[in-house]
Every structure is written in structure tokens, then in C-alpha cells.
Amino acid sequence: MMSYIEKKYLKKIYDTFEDLSGIDKKLLELIEYRSFNKADEIAKSLANLNKKMNLILKQYYPEIKEIDEKLKIKSIMKFYYDLLDKLTDFIRNVETFQNIDDKYYQSLIDFIHEKEDLIDTKYKGIATRELTSFYDKKSRENLEKILESKLKLRDREFFTFGSLEEEIKKIAKLNGADSISINKPEIYASEKLKNMNTAIRFERNDRNRQKIEQIGKALNIYLQAKGYRVVLIEKNLLLTNAPLLQD
């Protein structure tokens, strides 16, 4: 029999799944435009989706002990993780001006339309195998060893700075920036926008306004997809709450 706490968190999980259903419907509407112009809105929905999934995974799911419920939750989560991967790939293609044909858009549309079937068949099967392995003593011991080694690796990499900064600079250059700098915002900007503790400035030697705007748009999409807030102050200057190392 479920405890009060387990029932409470199970309800929170299914309430969050209702929210996720609203997000994937909105994403479907945006994708059906088949337009790069909707990339900003897709990135915002993507960030919201990721935030809610992390909430389930980190706060609610660990409290669930009932195997049947764990199976249902895990199956649904696997669908959303694949959706997240597919749409992150879409955003990256937009950032780097990759050609996206009608077939690509249709594959995303079909994936969302087939959500229930995929959860009941493909993802339920995967989740069943994973849970069976986890509760098998020998498999669990092996899994724990793998997790332990991954945690040790993560600890070693914790102080390796620069990955997010390098990715930002790479995206800016791919979109035509000749120079890019990451610094602390000027006083007027930081007072106006609280918690926006990083300023990213990008330049082109030819000062082409349209291309500079495209750089800002690409960075905006990338940072929002990562879950950070972004405000474009000038054509070539944006502020973000991303915790970046300054130049």
C-alpha cells in the first residue's frame, strides 16, 4: 500500500505530465509552421520542458516505490527525453544554418503525434528491461559500480571550466562573428536587469547589421534552450544569467 508521501508525489508527477502535454501540443503547433522564425519560441518551450522533467526526476520520482507506477513514469519520461533530443538537434541546425527540409519537419510532427503508441510500445519495453535489470541483485551491483565510476569522473571534471563559454564562442563564430567577448555587465545594465550577471558582446568587421542580428538570435536560442534568461540590450550585446567565466 502506498504511503501518504508516495501518493502526494505521484500526484505531483501526473500533474506535471499534464503540463508537459500542454507543452508538446504547443511545440507541435510551432513545428507545423515549418519555419526557422519559430525557433525562439521552440527554444523557450524546450527550456520549460527540460525544467519540468528535471523536477520530476530529482524531486518526485525518487519517492515512488510502486513498480507499476515507476514503469509508467519511466516510459513517459523516456518519450520526453527523446523529444528533447530531437528538438535540441533542430535548434542546433537552426543555429548553424543547416538546410532543414520538409521531411525533417514531418519526422518531428509524426513523433509527437505517435506519442501514446510510442510510450505504450517502444518506451514501455525499454523501461521494463531497465527496471528488471535494476532490481536484479547482480545487475544492480554492476550498475552501481558504473554509476560510482561516472560520479568519480564527474568530480574530476567539475573544475574543468570553459565548455559553455567555448560553445557560445563557437556558435557566434559559426554565425559570422569576427570577435566575441564575455564580461561583467556595465553598472547601468546590471541595475536595470537583476541577476543578469554576464554580458556577451559580438562584432563583425564589416558591421553588417543584419548579420550581427543573426549572431544575437543564434546565441539567444542556444542560451534559452539551456534554460538561461537572455535580454538583448543592443544589436551586438546581450545579457544573460548564465554563470560564465569572463575573458
Buried (B, 14 or more C-beta within 10 A) or exposed (E): EEEEEBBEBBEBBBEBBEEBEEBBEBBBEBBBEBEBEBBBBBBBBBBBBBEBBEBBBEEBBEBBEBEEBBBBBBBBBBBBBBBBEBBBEBBBBBBEEEEBEEEBBEEBBEBBEEBEEBBEEBBBEEBBEBBEEEEEEEEEEEBEEEEEEEEEEEEEEEEEEEEBBEEBBBBBBEBBBEEBEBEEBEEEBBEEBEEBBBBBBBBBEEEEEEEBEBBBBBBBBBBBBBBBBBBBBEBBBBBBBBEBEEE
